[in-house]
Amino acid sequence: MQKSNPIWRPFTNMKASPEPLKVLRGQGIWLEMEDESRIMDLISSWWVNLHGHSHPEIADAIYEQAKTLEHVIFAGYTHEPAEKLTKLLLSELPENQSRIFFTDNGSTAVEVALKMSYQYWKNQGINNKTKFLAFEGAYHGDTFGAMSAGSRSVFTNTFEELFFEVDYLDYPAIKDNIDIETAENEVLNKLQKLVSDSDQYAALIIEPLVQGAGGMNMCRAEFLQKLEVILRSNNVLLIYDEVMTGFGRTGDWFAARASETSPDIICMSKGITGGFMPLAVTSTNDKVYEAFYDNDSFKTLYHGHSYTANPLGCAAAVASFHLTKKAEPIFRSFSNRYREFIESLNELSGLRNIRNTGTILALDIVTNKEDGYLNPIADSIKKETYQSGMLIRPLGNTVYLMPPYCITDDELNFAFEKLLTILKKVVA
Ligand SMILES: *Cc1c(COP(=O)(O)O)cnc(C)c1O
């Protein structure tokens, strides 16, 4: 269908998909389309936007920075926006985090975390820790390391022979009609057995509290706390992929804080610049850092990207950080704004697993097709919601809302009303 357009799009079947829709302008929660209609961005443009589109404070920060210093090599040189941002990030990250490594997207933030945790053991002469632990349903990005650590899926099947070895655990997601403690204990028992039987695990990587692309699966803080204890006592590093959950999404600055856990490494990207510039960060603690802090050049972390710590990205992130600080009461209490809507959803019989963590609301639609990303109900929901003035992009039969924090009560109620009407229609 898109044969004449030379742009090859992300995650898009170019033959089966319709022509993309042109967006002229973005303002706050709204996107203005070419045909002069406007739609409400309820998924924060792939989870990156925190404070609305074209926010003037972030735009100004980028403009001022662009006139001052647009970019400089980050090895051997530094600049004010990166130094400032580092201080700000460390002020809200869990206390054990003390070092910041910059990259430019979520996948590479994960690559760095994997390389850091792998080399951490080698640098200490421990050469047999060569395997990773990860979760079914996980999504960590589209580069090879990130794909390897992710769940095997339609996204990655083609490349499977090229992946490194990972052992998987089930993600104990909160669901209707399951006993969550039993589910968690099964996973923890399996983990305990794996790490007791083998000392080969370098690290475990998890999306804490919410698995994003895998279907907005939500787990409990208690699970993360027990997970942390097992890993600590068995010499396995803990990596949190907070690329989606960071910067308020789970109702706290980071899922690590919301769950009162202290991972060794944290990956951040998406919300970091408020959706303005590509930027990412991998933070870690002194324990990991010290294994690299050595005169021996073989112990150096040889990783970097041309746009590492790009000053425009850092300036946007500093501005966005201040706005996020102001929005703290909003994201901390966001759950309350979903409460009544959840009650109305509970009255519909064709929905399952209506769930909420912080600013994220998700539900599964019961269909006669297989659950998951390829469930065709996604297309009808996408179409119906668009026609009602909303940007919503279901993950298969999972529909979710993840709006920017600036959304007003009126706007949110508009979305609830429209979505409820559409859901009633499709589940009827
Ligand atoms: C989006 C995402 C990534 C990948 O980030 P990109 O910037 O798209 O490369 C990694 N992990 C999680 C949890 C994500 O949601």
The ligand as an SDF file (V2000), in Angstrom:
LIG
                    3D

 15 15  0  0  0  0  0  0  0  0999 V2000
   11.2490    1.3520   24.3910 C   0  0  0  0  0  0  0  0  0  0  0  0
   12.0040    0.4870   25.3100 C   0  0  0  0  0  0  0  0  0  0  0  0
   13.3420    0.1470   25.0680 C   0  0  0  0  0  0  0  0  0  0  0  0
   14.0660    0.5730   23.8190 C   0  0  0  0  0  0  0  0  0  0  0  0
   14.2100    1.9420   23.7420 O   0  0  0  0  0  0  0  0  0  0  0  0
   14.4820    2.6210   22.3090 P   0  0  0  0  0  0  0  0  0  0  0  0
   14.7710    4.0380   22.6280 O   0  0  0  0  0  0  0  0  0  0  0  0
   13.2140    2.4480   21.5310 O   0  0  0  0  0  0  0  0  0  0  0  0
   15.6340    1.9190   21.6920 O   0  0  0  0  0  0  0  0  0  0  0  0
   13.9970   -0.6170   26.0050 C   0  0  0  0  0  0  0  0  0  0  0  0
   13.3720   -1.0360   27.1220 N   0  0  0  0  0  0  0  0  0  0  0  0
   12.0980   -0.7170   27.3940 C   0  0  0  0  0  0  0  0  0  0  0  0
   11.4860   -1.1870   28.6780 C   0  0  0  0  0  0  0  0  0  0  0  0
   11.3530    0.0410   26.4990 C   0  0  0  0  0  0  0  0  0  0  0  0
   10.0820    0.3180   26.7540 O   0  0  0  0  0  0  0  0  0  0  0  0
  1  2  1  0
  2  3  1  0
  2 14  2  0
  3  4  1  0
  3 10  2  0
  4  5  1  0
  5  6  1  0
  6  7  2  0
  6  8  1  0
  6  9  1  0
 10 11  1  0
 11 12  2  0
 12 13  1  0
 12 14  1  0
 14 15  1  0
M  END
$$$$
